Amino acid sequence: MDFLQNNLIYSIPLLGLIGILVMAVKSAWVNKQDAGDANMQELAGYIADGAMAFLKAEWKVLSIFAVFAAALLAYSGTIHEINGKEIHSSWIISLSFIVGAVFSATAGYIGMKVATKANVRTTQAARTSLKQALKVSFTGGTVMGLGVAGLAVLGLGGLFIVFLSYFNVIGTDGVVSVVNMKTAIEVLTGFSLGAESIALFARVGGGIYTKAADVGADLVGKVEAGIPEDDVRNPATIADNVGDNVGDVAGMGADLFGSYVATILATMVLGQEITVTDKFGGMSPILLPMVICGLGIIFSIIGTWFVTIKDEKSNVQNALNLGNWSSIVITAVASFFIVKWMLPETLSLRGYEFTSMNVFYAIMVGLVVGTIMSIVTEYYTAMGKAPVNSIIQQSSTGHATNIIAGLSVGMKSTVIPILVLAAGIMSSYYFAGLYGVAIAAAGMMATTAMQLAIDAFGPIADNAGGIAEMSQ
């Protein structure tokens, strides 16, 4: 236990590295699967080429922006006095920004690359069984989820260790310098800024392309030519499938990478203001969000083992839910022991005192809020549920009633999430103040790898259906 206690900080990037290694193994497995006949491979090649062409065009613009923004950060940096020496943090913030931007772009690239490999292999697997098709498509999604979470934890943990050393946060006597710690975390926020900057362009740019291609393909196919969706005679169908990858996979990967990193860092910023006496030199509130999210990668990997079906009649959504809820339950149980081990009995933030158990309760609030959000989202969007069925029924009388029904259901669907979020913020604040709100968000994001695996599964399966239609 003493060894783990003394080396806990080094285990954080190691957890991220484990996620990346498992990602590499699963990616290799996907690549080994049968890609189908020549026609299917040709269609998949068009989709992959289109997705890569979009990313290259996007990266050309983003690289210019990243260099310009990094230069501004370098110019506007501050000077800190460390052990009697003046140290300019400007270039370090710029470096942190660039690393965050590169990691965010890489996360999106990994997701898009595996999605364009898994789509045609899912189509071929569907020829044998639904179980195999689910396995291939979900494994592709898992690659993206582990890539995003693994890179985030590896980048944050690795840079944190580097900055602790550079700014002499931990003295030779083992005492942690509060001032130097504040400087290290301040510089580390550049990593989050870089990630969020790329995410903004990737998500919005990819989303616009996705919807433009989707609507354009539908207009050509259904209004002008009168041919069905994903018909090989409609060239825009390829653009539609490309859009699924650049928006719903690459864009989403970069977006959640930024949100994931920002959530952890926000908790660390508040954590460094907490006054504690612990076995980690007062760093336990800072390390806790990274540890929980790092272990969340492992728990997400375990959760993927539950995503399987027995036969063709099995409900795929139930299998996905089982995997999601399993990872959440494991995270909840593990968080109890992590909090009890890491945090002292009493903590104080800006005069607000709370116990370590209150921190655990705040984490539980975050996990419960995330679970309720998943349930509500599924209810309002899943086939066979009352909201979707009501829109289908209204569509029988024309476009106008279809639009009205869709808008009304969409508006109603926001009520419960807003109330749940408000209740979650109030509850977590009651338990542990501002730190409680932040750690609740970190708890909710702990299983990001699993959530992203499920999210990426959708576009991969959608692409597989499109390839099947076009190759007939």
N, C-alpha and C positions, 0 to 999 in steps of 0.2 A: 504493500500500500504506500510505503514511503517513497518507493521508486516512482510510482505513478504520480504521487503528489508532487514530487520534485521535477517531473518531466511532463506534467499535464499540458503545458503550453506547446510542447513539441508534438503531442499526439493530435492536435487540431489539424494541421496541414496533412498529417498522416491519414486521418479519416477522409479528407478530401481526395488524397491520392488513392486510397482503397476504392472509393467510388469511381474514379477515372479508370482504374485497372479493371474493375468489374464491367464498366462500360465498354472497354476495349475487347474483352472476352465476348460479350454479348453482340457487339458489332461484327466481330469475326464470324460468329455463329450465323448471323443474318446473311452475311455475304456468301456463306457456303450453301445456302438454300437454293433450290432450283428456281431459276428465273424465267422458266417457261419457254415457249417457242420463239422463233426469230421475229415474228410479227409483234408479239408482246414486248420483247426486248427493244425493238425499234421504237415503239410508242413510248416506253419508259425512258429511252435515251433522249427523245425529244423533250420530255418533261424535265429531265435532269439538266439538259443543256440550257433550257429556258430559265430554270431556277438559278443556275450558276451565272448566266448572263445578267440577270437582275441583280444578284449579289455583287458582281464585279462593278456594275454601274453605280450601285449604291455605295460601295466601299471607296470608289474614286472620290466621291463628294465628301464622304465621312472622314477620309484620311486628311483632306485639306482642312476640314473643320477641326479635327482633333489636334493637328499641329498648331493651328492658329489659337485654339483655346488653351493648349498647353503653354504656348508662348506668353499669353496674357497672364496665366497663373504664375509663371516664372517671374514676370515683371512685377506682379503685385504681391509677391511673397513677403513674409515678415522675417525679422531677425530675432533669434532666441539666444539667450546666454546659458550655455551648458558648461558647468564646471569652470566658470570663469572665462570661457571662450565664446565669442560670438559666432553663431552658426546660422547661415541663411537657409531657411526651409523652403524657399521658392522653387529651386530646381528639384527638390525631393517631392514636393506636391505635384509638380509637372510630371515627374516620373511615375508617381502613383496614379495620376490621371491617365497617362498613356497605357499603363498596365491594365487598369480597369477597362479602358476602351477596347484594348486588344482581347482581353478575356471575354468581354461581353460579345464582341463580334465572333470570336471563336465558338462560344456557346451556341449562337445562332447557326453558325456554319455546320457544327457537328450534327445538330438536329436536322437541318435540311439535307445534309449528305446521306444520313442513314434513312431518312424518309423516302428519298428518291431511289434508294436501294430496296427498301422493305415493301414499297407499294406493289411492284410487279411480282415479287416473291409471295406476297399475300394473295394476289390473284391466282397464282399457280397453286398455292397451298389450298385454296378454296375448292379446287377441283377434287381434292381428296376428302377433306372434312372441314367442318366449321371449327373444330377444336384446333386443328393445325393452323388454320388461317388466323385464329385469335392469337395463337402462340407467336406466330411470325410478326404480326402487326403490333402486338403489345410489346414484344421484345424490342422492336424498332423504337417504340415510344419510350421504353425504359432506357435505351441508350441516350436519348435526348435528356431525360430527367436526371440521370446520373451525371451526364456531362455538365449540365448547368449547375447542379448542386455541388458536384465535385470541384469544378473550377472555382466557384465562389468561395468555398471553405478553404481550398488550397491557397488561393490568392490572398484572402484576408489573413489567414493564419500565418502564411509565409511572410507577408509584408509586415505583420505585427511583430514577429520575432526579429526581423531585420531592423525595424525602427526602435524597438526596445534596446537593441544593442547600440545603434547609431547615436541615440539620444541619451545613452547611459541612464536609462530609467531605473535599472536595478544596480545599486552601488556594490562595491566590493564587499561591503558588510552585510549585503542581502536586504538592505532597506530600500523600499520603492520610493522614488522621488515623485511627489504628487505633481509638481510643476512640469517635470520632464515627461511624465505620463500624459498629461494634458496635451503637450506638444506632439507626442507620438500619435495620439488618436486624432488630433487636428490634421496632421499630415495624411493619416490613413483615410480620412474622408475624401481625399482626392480620388481614391480608388472607386468609391461609390459614385462620385460625380462623373467620372469617365464612363462607368457602366451605364448610368442613367442617360447620359448624352447619346450614346449609341442606341440605347433602347428606344429613345424618343423617335429617332429617324427610322429605325428598323421596324418598329411597331406601326407607326403612322404611315410611313411610306409603303411598307408591305401590305398594310390593311387597305390602303387606297387602291393599290394594284389588284389585290384580291377581289374586292367588290366590283371594280371596273371590269375586270376580266369575266367575273361571274355573271354580272348583269348583261354585259355585251354578248357573251356566248348564248345566254338564254334568249335575248332579243333576236339574234340571228336565227337560232334554231327553232324558236316557237312562234315568232311573229312574222318574220320574213320568209324563211324557207319552209317552215312547217315540218321540220324534222325533229325527232326526240332529243332529249338531253344526252350529252356524251356520245353523239353520233359521229362516226369517223369522217363523214362528209362535211362536218363543220370545223374549219381550222381553229376557230376560237376555243374549241374544247381543250386543246393543248394549253392555251393561255389560262383557261379556267383551272386546270389541274396544277399548272405552275403556281398560280395564285394561292392555292391551298398550302403549298410548301413555303413560299416566301413570306406569307402573312401569318398563317395559323401555326407554322412550325418555327421558321427562323426568326420571325418578328416576335412571336410569343416567347421563344427561348431567351432572346436578348432582353425582352421586357421583364420577365420574371427573374432573370439574373439580376437586373438592376434593383428590383423591389426586394429581393432576397437579401442582397448585400446591404441595401439602405436600412432594412429592418434590423439586421444584426448590429450595424454601426450605430444606429440611433440608441439602441439599448446599451452599447458600450460607452457612448458619450455620457449618458445618464449614470451608468455604473461607476464611472471614474469620479463622480461627485459624491458617491455614497461613502460614509465614514464607517469602516469596519475594522475589526481586528480578527484576522483569520490565519489559516495555515498557508496562505498563498501571498503573504505580504500585503494584504488589503486588495488584491486583484480579483478576488472571486466574483464580484458582481460584473466585472468586465469580461472575464473568461466564460461565465455561465452561458450567455447566448450562443457563443461560438461552439461550446461543448455540446449543447442541446441540438443545435443545427447539424453539427458534425456527426453526432450519433444518429440523428434523424436520417442521414444517408443510409446507415446500416439498417435501421428499422424499415426504411422504404424498400431496401433490397429484400428483406424478409417478407414484407407485404406482397411483393411481386410473386412469391411462391404460391400465394393463394388464388391468383388470377388464372383459373383454368376451368374448363367445363367437361362434363362427362360424355355428352352425346349431342346430336343435332338439335334436340328439343330443349336443351338447357338455355337459360337466360343469360346472355353475355353481360348485360348491365349488372345483374346480381353478382357475377364473378368479379367485375371491376369494383363494385361497392365493397365486397368482402376484402379485397386487397387493400383498398383505401382505409377502411375502418380498422383492419388488423394493424396497419402501421400506426394509426392514431392511438389505438389502445396500448400498444407496446411503448410508444413514446410517453404516454401518460404515466404508465407504471414506472418506467425508467426515470422519468423526471423527478419522481418522489425521492428516489435514492440519491440521484445526482445533487438535488438541492440540499438534502440532509447532510450529505458528505461535504459539499463545497462551501455552503454559506454558514456563517455564525448564527447563533440563536436570534440575535437582534441586529437590525440595520437601521440606518438613519439617512434620509435624503432631504436636505434643506429644512431640517427641523421636524420632518415627518418620520416618525418611528414605526417600524413594522417588523414582523418576525419572518424567519425563513419559510415557515409553513404558509404564510400569506403569499409569499412569492410563488410557491407551488400552486396555491389556489388560483393565482393570476394566470399561470401557465395553463391550468385546467380550463379556465374561462376561454382562453384563446383556442384551445383544441375543440371545446364544445361549440364555440362560434363557427369555427371552420367546418365542423361536421354538419351543423344546422344549415349553413350556406349550401353545402353539397346537396343535402336533401331537398331544400327549397328549389334550387336550380334544376335538379332532376325532375321534380314534380311539374314545374312550369314548362319544361322543354321536351320531356320524354314522350315517345309515341305511346298511345294507350291511356295517357293521363287525361283528366277532365279538361284542363286548359287547352291542350292541343286538339282534343276531340271537338271542343266548342268552336274552334277556328275552322276545323274541317267542315262542320255542319253549316256554319255561316257562309262558307265558300260556295256552297251549292246554289246560292241565290245571286251570285255575281261578284265582281271585283270590289265594288263599294263596300258590301257587308264584310268581305274578307279583310279589307284594310282596317275597317272600324273594329272588327273583332280582334285583329292582331294588335292594334294599338291599345285597346282596352285591357287585354290580357297582359301586355308588356308593362303597362302602368301599374296594374294590380300586383305584378310580380315583384315590384321594388319595395312594397310596403314592409313585408316581413324582414327582408335583409336590412333595411334601415333601422327598424326597431331592434333587431338582434345586435347589430353593430353598436347602437347607442347603449343598449343594456350591457354589452360586453365591455365597452369603455368605462361606463360607470362602475361596474362590478370590479374590474381589475384595478381601477383607481382607488376604490374603497379598500381593497386588500393591501396594496403596496404603493399607492401614490403614482407619480409619473413613471417610476420604474416598473410598476405593475402593468401599466398600459403598454409599455414598450416590450416587456418580457412576454406578455400575452400575445402580442403580434409575432414575436420570435417563435413562440410555441406553435402558433397557427401555421407559420412558414416552415416549421421543422421538417415536415413531410413533403416539402416542395418536389423532391425527386419523384415521389409516387404520384403526386397531383399532375406533374408535367407528363409523366408516362401515360396517364389516362388521357390527358389533353391531346398529346401528339398521336395517340392511337386513332383518334377520329379522322384527321386529315389523311393518314396513311390508308385507313380502310376506305375512305372516300375516293382516294386516288386509285385504289385497287378496283373498286367498282367501275370507275371511268375507263380504266384499261380493259377490263372485261367487256364492257359495252363496245369499245372501239375495235377490239380485236376479233369480234364475231364476224 
